[in-house]
Structures are given as C-alpha cells and as structure tokens.
Amino acid sequence: MPERMAVYVHIVTYNSGGYIRHALEALLRLESFTLGENLVVDVTDNASCDDSYENAREYSPRGVTVYRNSSNLGFCGAHNQGLRRFLDSNCDFYLCLNPDVALRPDALTELCSAFEKSGVGSACPKLVRADELLQPLEPSVIDAAGMIITPSLRHFDRGAGESDTGQYSAECAVFGGSGACLIMSREFVESLIVEGKFESDIDALYPALAAGRSKRALLFDEAFFAYREDADLAWRAQYLGWKCAFVPSACGYHVRFVTPERRKILPATINSLGVRNRFLLQLNNYSLLLGAAPFFIGYLFRNCVVIAGVILRERSSIGGLLELRYLLRRAFERRKLIMRRRKASPQEVGRWFRSAGHIEELK
C-alpha cells in the first residue's frame, strides 16, 4: 500500500442495530490504520426505528463520527452525503461499507494495494457469508467475488452461495463490486459524479431528497434509492474507462438478506424496487451497440419475461414499473451526459456481456 494513504470509511445504517457494533469493532482492529491519523470512520443513520443510532454513538469517544437523518434518504442519498464529506476531506479513498460487514484486520491494506495497478479506480474484497455476530460460517460459503453481468442484462455476485474451496483466489478485473464493500479512489469518485437539470424529478417519489441536494455528491444515482445502484455505478465506470479490481487476499464477512432464491419471502417493497431498478439500470446505460446477445437475450426476451412475471405472478411490483414514468427524461439525460464523457465505446463495454462470468487480467 502506498505510504500513509488515508481512507474515509462510511457506513449507512437503517435498523441495523444488531450489526453495527460488530462492524465498527472490526474497523478498530484494522492493521496499518488508526482513527484520527490515516482513517476516518463515519456512520450516517437513515432515521432507524431501532437502536442503530445509539449503538453507533457508543463509538463516538473512540473517534467515530455519527450523523442522523430525520428521514430515510435510501442507500444512495445517505452515501452521497458521506461522499460529499469525503471530497471535502484530505482522504485518498472512500470505502462504502455495509453495517452487516466485518472486515478482516488486513483487508483494507490489501484493498489499497490494488490501486497500484494501471487503470484501477475501485476494488472489492472476497466476501464470505457470516452469522448474526458477523463471524464467517463454517464451512465457508462465498457471498461475493466481484460482480458479473450476463447477456441477459442480469448482474450477479460472482460465486454467491458456492462453497469456498479456493476457486476465487486470483486477483482480476471484474465488471464491478458489491456496494456492501467497495473502495474507490478520489479521482474515480470525482469523474463519475453526474448531475443534470432534471434531478428534482426524483422528488415526486422521494420528497425527502429535495432538501440538502447541494450537500450531497451525486455519485450514486438517487433515483435507485436502494438496490442495483452498485451495478449502475459499475456500468458507468466501464464507459469511463475505469477498472474494478477483485482482491481475494482482502476478506470480509457479510450477512446476506436479499438473494434471488429468497424472492418469494422478501418484502414486497424490496421486490418492487428490484423490478423498477432493473429497467432504470438499462434506461441509464443500455446501448444497442453493446451487441446482439444483450439485445435479443436481455433487452427483448428477459425484459418480456420480467414484465409478464409482474403482471401474472407479482402484481405488488406493478407500482414499481409505473414509477418509471417519473424518471424517464432524467434517465435519458443522464445517458447523454455519460456518453459525452465516455472513454470506452459501447462495443468495448459490450465484452462484459458476451458470456456469463467474464473477468480480465489485471496488469
């Protein structure tokens, strides 16, 4: 790791009282990082109904700064608050961390070392499934080894649910990283902020976002609110020529709640967000020039399957589809702004969609 590089760690809590102490304890045990020297740890609570805020405040005397929103601004809005504070600081990297993730002591040092590779703007660790105390399950189960995207325009955590037998032990470039634990360089963050003239269109869905927009750095698209915003960021980063490094020597322990196989028992609001944000992801980023497979398999076939499934089997998600009408002109403008700044053509980005599980060598 480059000497004395400083990292700004930001955790967003929402009814996370059962986990936040364990996540913070793990941060205080990090090797080569000391609060007040080369490490900043901030927690932003999104108007939790439990004791998340109070539990985080217990760490204030030890140097952790805790903020509290009067309303839930979502994963995106709250992290954008932290990103603004990061950009106003002297830190070199921003670590987006879930409250249900505990990092191994050497994880942050290993993650920072990835930025020595050419073109790397973000990096993600190997996450393994954890219990309620944020301790790894035995036997070990992979939670995420980076993010992949398929010809059907579906993105997945690589290796999710597989027994950990060392099959993901090679450092490589992946499509993106899970928002549960993703470290980003300052240059990466600054280059990927997108702010257009239709930002207020979101307010029809999330009125609480109207206030304080100037105090947020709009890296994560706040229209997503939560879920799939990390895939949107990854896709945008690919257009702008950045690499995401998967660093298997960095490890974290993650409690996973939302998985495809649990869809039938998830709250309807989560499923509705997932459906809506699938299409928002494409509105922001999809291009016909990505290739034939994404068009036929993903854009035509898979989208029709999703819409039919909503109409016939999951009508609680119809509202999510209808919400897209408030976001259309903003999404189209975002895509234009991104394409004007892009460094990689849609054809080049399309290589990630040609086969499931595509990865690349890091140099």
Order of alpha helices (4+ residues) and beta strands (2+ residues): beta-alpha-beta-alpha-beta-alpha-beta-beta-alpha-beta-beta-beta-beta-beta-beta-alpha-alpha-beta-alpha-alpha-alpha-alpha-alpha
